Amino acid sequence: MDKLKTGELIREARKAKKYTQSELGDLIGVTNKAVSRWENGESFPDIGVLENLAQVLDLKVQDIVTGEVQQDDKNEIDMEEALTELLRQSKIQLREKKKRIFGIVAAVVALSCAVFVGIAGLQSPWGIFASSSGIAYYILYGLTLMLILYGWSVQGGEAARLISLERGIRIISCITLIWAVAMTYVVLTLVTDGIMPFGMEPGRVGPFVNVQLTMIFALNFLMMVYEIYRWSKGCGEIHWGYIMQLAAIYLPAMYGDLLHRLDEQKGYLGNLSIRTAIVLSGMCIALLIMRMTKSKL
């Protein structure tokens, strides 16, 4: 089977019918991005839509499989080869679907970990998060990074072609991550020097910082939920912005945890630096893994 030939045949048949990629996708129940992938030879139509696709384009199933319109006098050997290839492709797609399901489950587990971290860090440390060492946060952060990297490997480790929405989300994650670090450091440094930001009363500084950290956490969490939902529907891909979103989720939670310990823990600026270094280092390592493995997977 030649996916490029199949893609060209689908493109020509679609244009002959004067359908756009979106219109063809609507007719057979797939996204326009799926149609684009077929036509570019990046993937083969799912076995479940082949018959419907053939009917809409006035083709035969074996035409799509072989990538060319079969003449009536084609011998049986060619037809048998087409059926054999169809069966092989069916097995490949089934295997890929299973891997994708595992990838989606991994992403959902990563989001679940983020929920626990947010509740514990931004509200009040409890259970495994009660220790002041932050070990629980570090372990869950490492786990979620590995889960997202697994999802990345499931899609083949390809560099995603980001649409404008995904680029915007990535930029927002970057800005909020920088803001979380800068705002927390500046405020706590001023407080250490005996200066109350914006003339606030001492008792209002902590809640002020915590509200902003909560907003940063919630924004990045919701963006990640949205992107994983789109990915599960085949409308998007995992890209390196996911790693930045995780950093922008965990760092505010770890900062919030530290804010709740200001009365009992000395040297909190040092602890702030340690948590910042661990989160940013994990982010950089994960991004480096993506860059080094994308051509090997």
Secondary structure as GFF3:
##gff-version 3
##sequence-region A 1 297
A	DSSP	alpha_helix	3	16	.	.	.	ID=ss1
A	DSSP	alpha_helix	21	28	.	.	.	ID=ss2
A	DSSP	alpha_helix	32	39	.	.	.	ID=ss3
A	DSSP	alpha_helix	47	56	.	.	.	ID=ss4
A	DSSP	alpha_helix	61	66	.	.	.	ID=ss5
A	DSSP	alpha_helix	76	122	.	.	.	ID=ss6
A	DSSP	three_ten_helix	127	129	.	.	.	ID=ss7
A	DSSP	alpha_helix	135	154	.	.	.	ID=ss8
A	DSSP	alpha_helix	164	192	.	.	.	ID=ss9
A	DSSP	three_ten_helix	197	199	.	.	.	ID=ss10
A	DSSP	alpha_helix	202	232	.	.	.	ID=ss11
A	DSSP	alpha_helix	241	259	.	.	.	ID=ss12
A	DSSP	alpha_helix	268	293	.	.	.	ID=ss13
###
